[in-house]
């Protein structure tokens, strides 16, 4: 009876060892899988951090270029006024704009010519006003 008991105890111990080994193998496989995923995620994080730095650099460059464009281009308005509306007209009267220099007017005139050839209306929206009112360029030099 004692030998039978020892035999059963050894059978149980061997079964427990086999189960422990299988569980250990499964855990090692899972650990290896998690480690691989962590490595991939770390690589992806580094890649995304690099992309963010590139985007910040591009944003900074765009801001610099945009600032230069805003400061260097665009006509400087000396005066602007609306022409008196005629009594019979249903159309809004045009707005006349006097520019600081003749050179700016020439540039705007070239833009007006371009708009005319493309059959699009030139508007004061191009000068930064929030309105679609038509823009007319006077041929007389600024005084």
C-alpha positions as a printed Julia matrix, in Angstrom:
143×3 Matrix{Float64}:
   0.0     0.0     0.0
   2.82    2.26    0.78
   4.41    1.53   -2.57
   1.11    2.21   -4.32
   0.87    5.51   -2.49
   4.44    6.42   -3.51
   3.65    5.45   -7.08
   0.57    7.73   -7.12
   2.55   10.56   -5.52
   5.25   10.29   -8.21
   2.61   10.19  -10.94
   1.04   13.34   -9.52
   4.44   15.05   -9.25
   5.36   14.17  -12.82
   1.98   15.42  -14.04
   2.48   18.65  -12.1
   5.97   19.09  -13.61
   4.6    18.54  -17.12
   1.85   21.07  -16.51
   4.35   23.53  -15.03
   6.62   23.09  -18.08
   3.71   23.67  -20.5
   2.55   26.73  -18.56
   6.14   28.01  -18.45
   6.5    27.51  -22.23
   3.2    29.33  -22.86
   4.27   32.22  -20.6
   7.65   32.43  -22.31
   5.97   32.53  -25.73
   3.6    35.28  -24.54
   6.51   37.17  -23.0
   8.44   36.9   -26.25
   5.38   38.17  -28.17
   4.89   41.08  -25.77
   8.6    41.93  -25.95
   8.43   41.95  -29.75
   5.36   44.21  -29.66
   7.07   46.55  -27.2
  10.11   46.79  -29.47
   7.89   47.54  -32.48
   5.94   50.14  -30.48
   9.17   51.76  -29.28
  10.4    51.95  -32.88
   7.07   53.43  -33.97
   7.2    55.99  -31.14
  10.69   57.06  -32.22
   9.49   57.34  -35.81
   6.48   59.43  -34.76
   8.65   61.68  -32.59
  10.92   62.24  -35.59
   7.91   63.05  -37.78
   6.59   65.48  -35.15
   9.95   67.26  -35.1
   9.89   67.47  -38.9
   6.34   68.87  -38.82
   7.32   71.44  -36.2
  10.25   72.47  -38.37
   7.99   72.75  -41.42
   5.42   74.73  -39.43
   8.14   77.11  -38.32
   9.36   77.49  -41.91
   5.81   78.08  -43.15
   5.28   80.72  -40.46
   8.5    82.44  -41.48
   7.58   82.4   -45.17
   4.03   83.5   -44.42
   5.33   86.4   -42.33
   7.67   87.45  -45.14
   4.86   87.22  -47.68
   2.53   89.3   -45.53
   5.16   91.94  -44.88
   6.68   92.13  -48.38
   3.68   91.71  -50.62
   0.31   93.29  -50.87
  -0.33   96.91  -51.71
  -0.38   99.56  -48.99
  -3.64  101.51  -49.11
  -3.34  105.28  -48.71
  -7.06  106.03  -48.91
 -10.29  104.3   -49.85
 -13.8   105.58  -50.44
 -17.05  104.53  -52.1
 -18.25  106.37  -55.18
 -21.61  108.06  -54.75
 -24.5   105.82  -55.75
 -26.59  106.98  -58.7
 -30.32  107.3   -58.07
 -31.44  104.76  -60.66
 -28.77  102.14  -60.0
 -29.52   98.92  -58.15
 -25.86   97.93  -58.2
 -23.54   98.83  -55.33
 -21.16  101.61  -56.34
 -17.48  100.73  -56.63
 -14.94  101.47  -53.95
 -11.96  103.57  -55.04
  -8.63  102.82  -53.41
  -5.57  105.08  -53.52
  -2.3   103.23  -53.09
   0.91  104.54  -51.53
   3.16  104.17  -54.57
   2.84  103.96  -58.31
   4.79  100.7   -58.32
   2.12   99.04  -56.2
  -0.52  100.34  -58.56
   1.36   98.92  -61.56
   1.52   95.52  -59.84
  -2.17   95.7   -59.11
  -2.81   96.77  -62.7
  -0.99   93.66  -63.93
  -3.19   91.6   -61.63
  -6.26   93.34  -63.04
  -5.1    92.54  -66.58
  -4.6    88.92  -65.61
  -8.09   88.8   -64.1
  -9.54   90.34  -67.22
  -7.95   87.7   -69.45
  -9.2    84.93  -67.16
 -12.69   86.48  -67.12
 -12.79   86.74  -63.33
 -13.77   89.79  -61.34
 -11.06   91.6   -59.38
 -12.34   92.31  -55.87
 -11.15   94.2   -52.8
 -10.95   90.85  -51.04
  -7.48   90.57  -52.61
  -6.41   93.63  -50.57
  -7.47   92.08  -47.3
 -10.98   93.51  -47.06
 -13.78   91.14  -46.17
 -15.99   91.99  -49.12
 -16.55   90.76  -52.68
 -16.98   94.33  -54.02
 -15.39   94.92  -57.42
 -11.98   96.59  -57.57
 -11.07   99.12  -60.28
  -7.52  100.35  -60.88
  -7.14  104.0   -61.88
  -4.65  104.78  -64.64
  -3.65  108.19  -63.22
  -0.36  108.34  -61.3
  -0.5   108.81  -57.54
   0.26  112.3   -56.33
